[in-house]
Amino acid sequence: MRRLRVAWRRAWPTVALGLAALLVLAALPGLDPHGAMRLIPPVRKHLGRSAFEVVGVYDRAGQGVDGLPISASFGVLSENSGLVDGILADWYVVDESGRVGQAGLDGQAVGFARSIEAGVWALVTLQAGSGGAAPAYLATPAVRRSTAGRLADVVVTELYDGLVIDLSPVAVTGGAAVETQVVALMEETRRAMGRRGTLGVVIPALTAPREQPFPIDPASLTGVADWIILQGWGEHWPGSRPGPMGGLEWLTGNLDALLARVGPRQVSLALPAFAYDWPVDGDQAAVRRGRDVAALGRTEGTAVRSVQAAETEVRYVTRSGLQSQAWYLDGQSFLSRVRMAKTYGLRGVVLWRLGDEDDSWWMELGQEVVPER
């Protein structure tokens, strides 16, 4: 015992120095593939994440400014960086065969997000199968493992904080067997990722009415997915009759149905920054930016806020003389949903997509969230 005490007295300065060095290295910025300074992910996430998380889906599509394509998402992100805890980088898709395609990487967005200590997750959309059949990437264990390996490589190559996989397209194909196959793909992806980041999934609304029932029980995903993002729209859709995208009563029913299966801290509520615009004499709505519909309501049409649905309806006449009816979330509608998410104790909200929303969202979000940070 005396020898052990003597050895410890000699060794403890070296041990303490080594531990201090590890802590310093963990806190020092490193260089990511885009040249942006960042903290090592686990430390950065611990330091940067707030109690209620605000994440935005990032769209790299450009809006022309002086002949240059500037992403509307980037403009909103840079102007409201103090309110955004992370972005979902929407430029990956898995085709039917299981290949992972990249629709152009916006290094400026990734670098900026990391410079403000915001999380960056790759948003991957799973393509639906053709002809009503399940896509080939779900068909066999070997194909699922291969697809999962490619997905994990995205995280490793770009040093993302993880993957978020949009499962909503698989709701329209595959039949009852799709649940087992999708869960198996998620398990393979989790295994391929190991401890490298978060694995999240996006699921559509669960309760009727909606365009297509979702065939997967969310409880089957909880063991493999760290994060479940519920789409807060689907009460009406482009092919339905006009009406709210997701009124409060309908949305409450969806959250109750989900939280009966999943813990609230595992769930974020996705809020639509877009709008559905139905021609009165037509049967298919166009998808428009919420900010554009809000502008129409102020200048060319009549805006009426539904108290029951907590959404705003805009009626206007197009340039060709046709009557049109659009629904979107104004600032008050958005705020009511943020407060709903907080009341339910959710992880946070996801703004789908940055740059499409009514500008008043940010004023409401600043007053609601900033005092808590």
C-alpha beads as a LAMMPS data file, in Angstrom:
LAMMPS data file: protein, C-alpha beads

373 atoms
372 bonds

1 atom types
1 bond types

-500.0 500.0 xlo xhi
-500.0 500.0 ylo yhi
-500.0 500.0 zlo zhi

Masses

1 110.0

Atoms # bond

1 1 1 0.000 0.000 0.000
2 1 1 2.909 2.358 0.881
3 1 1 4.427 1.752 -2.550
4 1 1 1.112 2.632 -4.216
5 1 1 0.923 5.907 -2.301
6 1 1 4.474 6.798 -3.270
7 1 1 3.803 5.920 -6.912
8 1 1 0.632 8.021 -6.943
9 1 1 2.431 11.040 -5.460
10 1 1 4.944 10.791 -8.274
11 1 1 2.404 10.170 -11.050
12 1 1 -0.499 12.489 -10.215
13 1 1 1.059 15.666 -11.748
14 1 1 1.490 13.828 -15.052
15 1 1 -2.074 12.461 -14.926
16 1 1 -3.502 15.887 -14.089
17 1 1 -1.502 17.510 -16.894
18 1 1 -2.773 14.911 -19.372
19 1 1 -6.390 15.442 -18.370
20 1 1 -5.988 19.224 -18.654
21 1 1 -4.500 18.825 -22.125
22 1 1 -7.441 16.693 -23.232
23 1 1 -9.905 19.327 -22.023
24 1 1 -8.010 22.080 -23.830
25 1 1 -7.914 20.077 -27.066
26 1 1 -11.648 19.392 -26.816
27 1 1 -12.391 23.092 -26.479
28 1 1 -9.986 24.336 -29.132
29 1 1 -11.439 24.964 -32.591
30 1 1 -10.574 22.589 -35.362
31 1 1 -10.769 22.956 -39.128
32 1 1 -13.708 21.406 -40.972
33 1 1 -13.705 20.429 -44.698
34 1 1 -15.060 23.879 -45.632
35 1 1 -12.380 25.822 -43.797
36 1 1 -14.635 27.000 -40.964
37 1 1 -13.421 27.011 -37.384
38 1 1 -15.504 24.809 -35.115
39 1 1 -15.469 23.092 -31.749
40 1 1 -15.263 19.336 -31.551
41 1 1 -18.954 18.314 -31.972
42 1 1 -19.794 16.822 -28.538
43 1 1 -18.318 19.825 -26.706
44 1 1 -19.863 22.349 -29.088
45 1 1 -23.322 20.805 -28.828
46 1 1 -23.124 20.736 -25.051
47 1 1 -22.150 24.393 -24.923
48 1 1 -24.495 25.638 -27.631
49 1 1 -27.788 23.807 -27.220
50 1 1 -30.556 25.645 -25.434
51 1 1 -33.373 24.076 -23.440
52 1 1 -35.801 24.673 -26.321
53 1 1 -34.176 24.123 -29.705
54 1 1 -34.940 26.073 -32.892
55 1 1 -33.697 24.382 -36.068
56 1 1 -34.261 25.443 -39.666
57 1 1 -34.344 23.418 -42.864
58 1 1 -31.773 25.030 -45.142
59 1 1 -32.511 25.341 -48.862
60 1 1 -29.534 26.189 -51.057
61 1 1 -31.756 27.320 -53.955
62 1 1 -30.759 30.834 -54.925
63 1 1 -32.745 34.022 -55.157
64 1 1 -31.295 36.319 -57.805
65 1 1 -29.613 39.431 -56.380
66 1 1 -27.644 41.559 -58.866
67 1 1 -27.291 38.524 -61.069
68 1 1 -25.887 36.367 -58.247
69 1 1 -27.743 33.376 -56.754
70 1 1 -28.074 34.093 -53.035
71 1 1 -29.900 31.548 -50.913
72 1 1 -32.927 32.979 -49.129
73 1 1 -32.156 30.521 -46.347
74 1 1 -28.700 32.003 -45.870
75 1 1 -30.057 35.531 -45.607
76 1 1 -32.509 34.535 -42.890
77 1 1 -29.909 32.436 -41.061
78 1 1 -27.354 35.250 -40.986
79 1 1 -29.914 37.874 -39.893
80 1 1 -31.317 35.719 -37.076
81 1 1 -28.285 33.711 -36.016
82 1 1 -28.959 34.322 -32.324
83 1 1 -32.280 32.481 -32.595
84 1 1 -31.162 29.436 -34.616
85 1 1 -29.608 26.451 -32.861
86 1 1 -28.952 24.421 -35.994
87 1 1 -29.737 23.720 -39.633
88 1 1 -30.856 20.650 -41.546
89 1 1 -28.827 20.711 -44.750
90 1 1 -31.338 19.692 -47.416
91 1 1 -29.194 18.538 -50.304
92 1 1 -29.111 14.729 -50.071
93 1 1 -31.449 12.122 -51.550
94 1 1 -31.459 8.315 -51.627
95 1 1 -32.703 7.044 -55.000
96 1 1 -34.573 3.780 -55.488
97 1 1 -31.377 1.759 -55.842
98 1 1 -29.886 3.079 -52.611
99 1 1 -27.381 5.533 -54.069
100 1 1 -26.934 8.735 -52.056
101 1 1 -26.997 11.773 -54.311
102 1 1 -25.924 15.277 -53.356
103 1 1 -27.645 18.248 -54.972
104 1 1 -24.747 20.610 -54.379
105 1 1 -23.102 21.484 -51.079
106 1 1 -23.458 25.007 -49.654
107 1 1 -20.152 25.341 -47.852
108 1 1 -20.886 28.963 -46.940
109 1 1 -23.959 27.909 -44.967
110 1 1 -22.166 25.060 -43.199
111 1 1 -19.196 27.267 -42.349
112 1 1 -21.385 30.065 -41.046
113 1 1 -23.503 27.712 -38.937
114 1 1 -20.393 26.282 -37.347
115 1 1 -18.936 29.741 -36.748
116 1 1 -21.977 30.620 -34.600
117 1 1 -21.778 27.225 -32.848
118 1 1 -25.000 25.963 -34.442
119 1 1 -25.557 22.276 -35.182
120 1 1 -25.429 21.019 -38.768
121 1 1 -27.285 17.834 -39.662
122 1 1 -27.580 16.299 -43.123
123 1 1 -31.231 16.039 -44.175
124 1 1 -31.647 12.983 -46.403
125 1 1 -34.854 12.302 -48.336
126 1 1 -35.745 8.679 -49.112
127 1 1 -37.317 8.400 -52.548
128 1 1 -40.511 6.386 -52.802
129 1 1 -40.696 3.237 -54.876
130 1 1 -42.314 3.227 -58.293
131 1 1 -45.485 1.411 -59.269
132 1 1 -46.640 0.972 -55.680
133 1 1 -43.707 -1.279 -54.791
134 1 1 -41.214 -0.776 -51.986
135 1 1 -37.979 0.875 -53.161
136 1 1 -35.025 -1.402 -53.861
137 1 1 -32.940 0.060 -51.027
138 1 1 -35.325 -1.634 -48.568
139 1 1 -35.513 -4.996 -50.322
140 1 1 -32.746 -7.136 -48.779
141 1 1 -30.411 -7.017 -45.766
142 1 1 -27.381 -6.668 -48.051
143 1 1 -28.827 -3.664 -49.893
144 1 1 -29.912 -2.056 -46.628
145 1 1 -26.405 -2.453 -45.183
146 1 1 -24.875 -0.950 -48.303
147 1 1 -27.264 2.019 -48.223
148 1 1 -26.677 2.541 -44.505
149 1 1 -22.920 2.568 -45.088
150 1 1 -23.269 5.300 -47.700
151 1 1 -25.408 7.360 -45.337
152 1 1 -22.875 7.013 -42.527
153 1 1 -20.110 8.086 -44.923
154 1 1 -21.907 11.426 -45.392
155 1 1 -21.502 12.162 -41.675
156 1 1 -17.846 11.120 -41.645
157 1 1 -16.858 12.992 -44.808
158 1 1 -18.493 16.314 -43.947
159 1 1 -18.172 16.113 -40.141
160 1 1 -21.900 16.642 -39.654
161 1 1 -23.530 16.358 -36.245
162 1 1 -25.559 13.479 -37.648
163 1 1 -28.282 12.497 -40.107
164 1 1 -31.953 13.322 -40.268
165 1 1 -33.792 10.990 -42.645
166 1 1 -37.117 12.071 -44.129
167 1 1 -39.346 8.995 -44.089
168 1 1 -42.508 10.732 -45.338
169 1 1 -42.130 9.628 -49.017
170 1 1 -42.193 5.936 -48.051
171 1 1 -45.747 6.415 -46.746
172 1 1 -47.108 6.057 -50.277
173 1 1 -45.509 2.734 -51.270
174 1 1 -44.643 -0.666 -49.957
175 1 1 -47.699 -1.763 -48.002
176 1 1 -47.553 -3.309 -44.544
177 1 1 -44.053 -4.767 -44.989
178 1 1 -42.510 -1.316 -45.265
179 1 1 -42.460 -0.784 -41.481
180 1 1 -40.158 -3.745 -40.808
181 1 1 -37.914 -2.794 -43.734
182 1 1 -37.619 0.874 -42.786
183 1 1 -36.855 0.061 -39.150
184 1 1 -34.208 -2.406 -40.339
185 1 1 -32.642 0.310 -42.518
186 1 1 -32.572 2.688 -39.538
187 1 1 -30.948 -0.016 -37.394
188 1 1 -28.264 -0.598 -40.024
189 1 1 -27.675 3.145 -40.308
190 1 1 -27.343 3.505 -36.541
191 1 1 -24.882 0.620 -36.530
192 1 1 -22.855 2.102 -39.400
193 1 1 -22.756 5.530 -37.736
194 1 1 -21.669 4.117 -34.402
195 1 1 -21.269 6.990 -31.948
196 1 1 -20.781 9.569 -34.693
197 1 1 -23.661 11.959 -34.167
198 1 1 -27.432 12.021 -33.956
199 1 1 -29.783 9.894 -36.037
200 1 1 -33.126 11.595 -36.595
201 1 1 -36.206 10.843 -38.678
202 1 1 -38.944 13.008 -40.160
203 1 1 -42.433 11.528 -40.092
204 1 1 -45.710 12.899 -41.471
205 1 1 -48.805 13.616 -39.424
206 1 1 -50.403 10.494 -37.948
207 1 1 -54.133 11.162 -37.710
208 1 1 -56.797 11.474 -40.401
209 1 1 -57.550 13.300 -42.539
210 1 1 -54.322 13.270 -44.475
211 1 1 -53.306 12.452 -48.004
212 1 1 -51.837 9.049 -47.215
213 1 1 -51.757 7.092 -43.902
214 1 1 -48.263 6.646 -42.472
215 1 1 -47.587 2.886 -42.240
216 1 1 -44.921 2.989 -39.513
217 1 1 -45.606 2.979 -35.774
218 1 1 -43.356 5.712 -34.312
219 1 1 -42.724 3.514 -31.263
220 1 1 -40.791 1.131 -33.516
221 1 1 -38.351 3.952 -34.311
222 1 1 -37.626 5.087 -30.769
223 1 1 -34.972 2.472 -30.120
224 1 1 -32.850 3.509 -33.104
225 1 1 -33.672 7.184 -33.705
226 1 1 -32.462 9.836 -31.267
227 1 1 -34.765 12.467 -32.723
228 1 1 -38.253 12.344 -34.265
229 1 1 -39.519 15.354 -36.219
230 1 1 -43.282 15.471 -36.719
231 1 1 -44.557 17.387 -39.741
232 1 1 -47.165 19.820 -38.460
233 1 1 -49.262 19.844 -41.636
234 1 1 -51.522 17.431 -43.513
235 1 1 -55.048 18.334 -42.420
236 1 1 -55.472 19.696 -45.940
237 1 1 -53.077 19.146 -48.840
238 1 1 -52.735 20.291 -52.458
239 1 1 -55.194 17.675 -53.745
240 1 1 -57.802 18.209 -51.028
241 1 1 -60.449 20.874 -50.674
242 1 1 -59.124 24.228 -49.365
243 1 1 -58.591 24.626 -45.653
244 1 1 -55.971 24.960 -42.887
245 1 1 -52.731 23.062 -43.417
246 1 1 -52.785 21.954 -39.792
247 1 1 -55.235 23.647 -37.439
248 1 1 -54.612 23.706 -33.696
249 1 1 -57.233 21.099 -32.783
250 1 1 -56.000 18.728 -35.479
251 1 1 -52.379 19.363 -34.502
252 1 1 -53.141 18.689 -30.850
253 1 1 -54.615 15.316 -31.821
254 1 1 -51.445 14.446 -33.745
255 1 1 -49.163 15.376 -30.870
256 1 1 -51.289 13.391 -28.419
257 1 1 -51.144 10.362 -30.727
258 1 1 -47.368 10.624 -31.112
259 1 1 -46.582 11.299 -27.466
260 1 1 -48.587 8.241 -26.450
261 1 1 -45.759 6.296 -28.144
262 1 1 -42.685 8.556 -27.854
263 1 1 -41.181 10.685 -25.072
264 1 1 -41.573 14.450 -25.656
265 1 1 -37.855 15.301 -25.362
266 1 1 -37.247 13.064 -28.370
267 1 1 -39.701 15.050 -30.527
268 1 1 -39.545 18.317 -32.463
269 1 1 -42.524 19.878 -34.221
270 1 1 -41.925 20.958 -37.831
271 1 1 -43.826 24.116 -38.785
272 1 1 -44.608 24.978 -42.422
273 1 1 -43.097 28.216 -43.689
274 1 1 -44.812 27.511 -47.012
275 1 1 -48.453 28.043 -47.978
276 1 1 -51.053 26.155 -49.993
277 1 1 -52.830 28.260 -52.610
278 1 1 -56.019 26.798 -54.155
279 1 1 -57.668 28.242 -57.264
280 1 1 -61.373 28.552 -56.470
281 1 1 -62.329 26.948 -59.781
282 1 1 -59.517 24.370 -59.706
283 1 1 -58.695 21.251 -57.736
284 1 1 -54.931 21.377 -57.096
285 1 1 -53.226 23.864 -54.817
286 1 1 -49.873 25.423 -55.602
287 1 1 -47.157 25.449 -52.936
288 1 1 -45.985 28.997 -52.326
289 1 1 -43.745 30.832 -49.882
290 1 1 -45.571 32.001 -46.781
291 1 1 -43.981 35.445 -47.051
292 1 1 -45.376 35.854 -50.581
293 1 1 -48.914 34.974 -49.485
294 1 1 -48.582 37.337 -46.516
295 1 1 -47.631 40.128 -48.938
296 1 1 -50.700 39.355 -51.056
297 1 1 -52.901 39.622 -47.999
298 1 1 -51.511 43.082 -47.252
299 1 1 -51.661 44.489 -50.773
300 1 1 -54.045 42.701 -53.128
301 1 1 -56.369 40.477 -51.135
302 1 1 -58.271 39.992 -47.925
303 1 1 -56.610 38.220 -44.999
304 1 1 -58.809 36.610 -42.339
305 1 1 -57.333 34.750 -39.395
306 1 1 -59.241 31.656 -38.290
307 1 1 -59.368 31.700 -34.492
308 1 1 -60.249 28.009 -34.305
309 1 1 -57.467 26.824 -36.641
310 1 1 -55.014 29.615 -35.714
311 1 1 -54.129 29.972 -39.397
312 1 1 -54.667 32.812 -41.834
313 1 1 -56.717 32.563 -45.017
314 1 1 -55.988 34.977 -47.861
315 1 1 -58.478 35.474 -50.678
316 1 1 -57.345 37.405 -53.728
317 1 1 -57.843 37.727 -57.484
318 1 1 -54.980 36.700 -59.750
319 1 1 -53.736 38.865 -62.622
320 1 1 -55.709 36.684 -65.012
321 1 1 -58.894 37.446 -63.056
322 1 1 -59.228 34.112 -61.253
323 1 1 -60.169 33.894 -57.597
324 1 1 -57.738 32.102 -55.312
325 1 1 -57.676 31.018 -51.658
326 1 1 -54.444 30.460 -49.712
327 1 1 -53.651 29.356 -46.158
328 1 1 -50.439 30.084 -44.249
329 1 1 -49.023 30.686 -40.755
330 1 1 -48.648 34.339 -39.803
331 1 1 -46.621 35.432 -36.779
332 1 1 -49.411 34.826 -34.258
333 1 1 -50.173 31.400 -35.752
334 1 1 -46.492 30.502 -35.561
335 1 1 -46.220 31.715 -31.965
336 1 1 -49.218 29.637 -30.884
337 1 1 -47.477 26.514 -32.191
338 1 1 -44.157 27.362 -30.565
339 1 1 -45.964 27.746 -27.256
340 1 1 -47.792 24.476 -27.858
341 1 1 -44.466 22.713 -28.394
342 1 1 -43.108 24.219 -25.171
343 1 1 -46.235 23.263 -23.233
344 1 1 -45.858 19.650 -24.392
345 1 1 -42.209 19.696 -23.299
346 1 1 -40.870 18.984 -26.789
347 1 1 -37.239 19.222 -27.794
348 1 1 -38.111 22.203 -29.990
349 1 1 -39.408 23.288 -33.385
350 1 1 -38.127 22.923 -36.935
351 1 1 -38.816 25.753 -39.386
352 1 1 -39.558 24.176 -42.763
353 1 1 -37.856 26.056 -44.652
354 1 1 -35.702 29.044 -43.749
355 1 1 -36.478 31.955 -46.056
356 1 1 -40.051 30.943 -46.918
357 1 1 -41.636 32.140 -43.669
358 1 1 -43.552 35.329 -42.947
359 1 1 -41.056 37.866 -41.547
360 1 1 -43.160 38.278 -38.405
361 1 1 -42.085 34.798 -37.278
362 1 1 -38.734 36.169 -36.148
363 1 1 -40.144 39.011 -34.081
364 1 1 -42.438 36.570 -32.260
365 1 1 -39.660 34.025 -31.831
366 1 1 -37.291 36.641 -30.437
367 1 1 -39.780 37.748 -27.799
368 1 1 -40.643 34.163 -26.859
369 1 1 -37.233 32.482 -26.842
370 1 1 -34.517 35.098 -26.254
371 1 1 -35.432 35.849 -22.613
372 1 1 -34.829 32.182 -21.775
373 1 1 -31.320 32.094 -23.249

Bonds

1 1 1 2
2 1 2 3
3 1 3 4
4 1 4 5
5 1 5 6
6 1 6 7
7 1 7 8
8 1 8 9
9 1 9 10
10 1 10 11
11 1 11 12
12 1 12 13
13 1 13 14
14 1 14 15
15 1 15 16
16 1 16 17
17 1 17 18
18 1 18 19
19 1 19 20
20 1 20 21
21 1 21 22
22 1 22 23
23 1 23 24
24 1 24 25
25 1 25 26
26 1 26 27
27 1 27 28
28 1 28 29
29 1 29 30
30 1 30 31
31 1 31 32
32 1 32 33
33 1 33 34
34 1 34 35
35 1 35 36
36 1 36 37
37 1 37 38
38 1 38 39
39 1 39 40
40 1 40 41
41 1 41 42
42 1 42 43
43 1 43 44
44 1 44 45
45 1 45 46
46 1 46 47
47 1 47 48
48 1 48 49
49 1 49 50
50 1 50 51
51 1 51 52
52 1 52 53
53 1 53 54
54 1 54 55
55 1 55 56
56 1 56 57
57 1 57 58
58 1 58 59
59 1 59 60
60 1 60 61
61 1 61 62
62 1 62 63
63 1 63 64
64 1 64 65
65 1 65 66
66 1 66 67
67 1 67 68
68 1 68 69
69 1 69 70
70 1 70 71
71 1 71 72
72 1 72 73
73 1 73 74
74 1 74 75
75 1 75 76
76 1 76 77
77 1 77 78
78 1 78 79
79 1 79 80
80 1 80 81
81 1 81 82
82 1 82 83
83 1 83 84
84 1 84 85
85 1 85 86
86 1 86 87
87 1 87 88
88 1 88 89
89 1 89 90
90 1 90 91
91 1 91 92
92 1 92 93
93 1 93 94
94 1 94 95
95 1 95 96
96 1 96 97
97 1 97 98
98 1 98 99
99 1 99 100
100 1 100 101
101 1 101 102
102 1 102 103
103 1 103 104
104 1 104 105
105 1 105 106
106 1 106 107
107 1 107 108
108 1 108 109
109 1 109 110
110 1 110 111
111 1 111 112
112 1 112 113
113 1 113 114
114 1 114 115
115 1 115 116
116 1 116 117
117 1 117 118
118 1 118 119
119 1 119 120
120 1 120 121
121 1 121 122
122 1 122 123
123 1 123 124
124 1 124 125
125 1 125 126
126 1 126 127
127 1 127 128
128 1 128 129
129 1 129 130
130 1 130 131
131 1 131 132
132 1 132 133
133 1 133 134
134 1 134 135
135 1 135 136
136 1 136 137
137 1 137 138
138 1 138 139
139 1 139 140
140 1 140 141
141 1 141 142
142 1 142 143
143 1 143 144
144 1 144 145
145 1 145 146
146 1 146 147
147 1 147 148
148 1 148 149
149 1 149 150
150 1 150 151
151 1 151 152
152 1 152 153
153 1 153 154
154 1 154 155
155 1 155 156
156 1 156 157
157 1 157 158
158 1 158 159
159 1 159 160
160 1 160 161
161 1 161 162
162 1 162 163
163 1 163 164
164 1 164 165
165 1 165 166
166 1 166 167
167 1 167 168
168 1 168 169
169 1 169 170
170 1 170 171
171 1 171 172
172 1 172 173
173 1 173 174
174 1 174 175
175 1 175 176
176 1 176 177
177 1 177 178
178 1 178 179
179 1 179 180
180 1 180 181
181 1 181 182
182 1 182 183
183 1 183 184
184 1 184 185
185 1 185 186
186 1 186 187
187 1 187 188
188 1 188 189
189 1 189 190
190 1 190 191
191 1 191 192
192 1 192 193
193 1 193 194
194 1 194 195
195 1 195 196
196 1 196 197
197 1 197 198
198 1 198 199
199 1 199 200
200 1 200 201
201 1 201 202
202 1 202 203
203 1 203 204
204 1 204 205
205 1 205 206
206 1 206 207
207 1 207 208
208 1 208 209
209 1 209 210
210 1 210 211
211 1 211 212
212 1 212 213
213 1 213 214
214 1 214 215
215 1 215 216
216 1 216 217
217 1 217 218
218 1 218 219
219 1 219 220
220 1 220 221
221 1 221 222
222 1 222 223
223 1 223 224
224 1 224 225
225 1 225 226
226 1 226 227
227 1 227 228
228 1 228 229
229 1 229 230
230 1 230 231
231 1 231 232
232 1 232 233
233 1 233 234
234 1 234 235
235 1 235 236
236 1 236 237
237 1 237 238
238 1 238 239
239 1 239 240
240 1 240 241
241 1 241 242
242 1 242 243
243 1 243 244
244 1 244 245
245 1 245 246
246 1 246 247
247 1 247 248
248 1 248 249
249 1 249 250
250 1 250 251
251 1 251 252
252 1 252 253
253 1 253 254
254 1 254 255
255 1 255 256
256 1 256 257
257 1 257 258
258 1 258 259
259 1 259 260
260 1 260 261
261 1 261 262
262 1 262 263
263 1 263 264
264 1 264 265
265 1 265 266
266 1 266 267
267 1 267 268
268 1 268 269
269 1 269 270
270 1 270 271
271 1 271 272
272 1 272 273
273 1 273 274
274 1 274 275
275 1 275 276
276 1 276 277
277 1 277 278
278 1 278 279
279 1 279 280
280 1 280 281
281 1 281 282
282 1 282 283
283 1 283 284
284 1 284 285
285 1 285 286
286 1 286 287
287 1 287 288
288 1 288 289
289 1 289 290
290 1 290 291
291 1 291 292
292 1 292 293
293 1 293 294
294 1 294 295
295 1 295 296
296 1 296 297
297 1 297 298
298 1 298 299
299 1 299 300
300 1 300 301
301 1 301 302
302 1 302 303
303 1 303 304
304 1 304 305
305 1 305 306
306 1 306 307
307 1 307 308
308 1 308 309
309 1 309 310
310 1 310 311
311 1 311 312
312 1 312 313
313 1 313 314
314 1 314 315
315 1 315 316
316 1 316 317
317 1 317 318
318 1 318 319
319 1 319 320
320 1 320 321
321 1 321 322
322 1 322 323
323 1 323 324
324 1 324 325
325 1 325 326
326 1 326 327
327 1 327 328
328 1 328 329
329 1 329 330
330 1 330 331
331 1 331 332
332 1 332 333
333 1 333 334
334 1 334 335
335 1 335 336
336 1 336 337
337 1 337 338
338 1 338 339
339 1 339 340
340 1 340 341
341 1 341 342
342 1 342 343
343 1 343 344
344 1 344 345
345 1 345 346
346 1 346 347
347 1 347 348
348 1 348 349
349 1 349 350
350 1 350 351
351 1 351 352
352 1 352 353
353 1 353 354
354 1 354 355
355 1 355 356
356 1 356 357
357 1 357 358
358 1 358 359
359 1 359 360
360 1 360 361
361 1 361 362
362 1 362 363
363 1 363 364
364 1 364 365
365 1 365 366
366 1 366 367
367 1 367 368
368 1 368 369
369 1 369 370
370 1 370 371
371 1 371 372
372 1 372 373
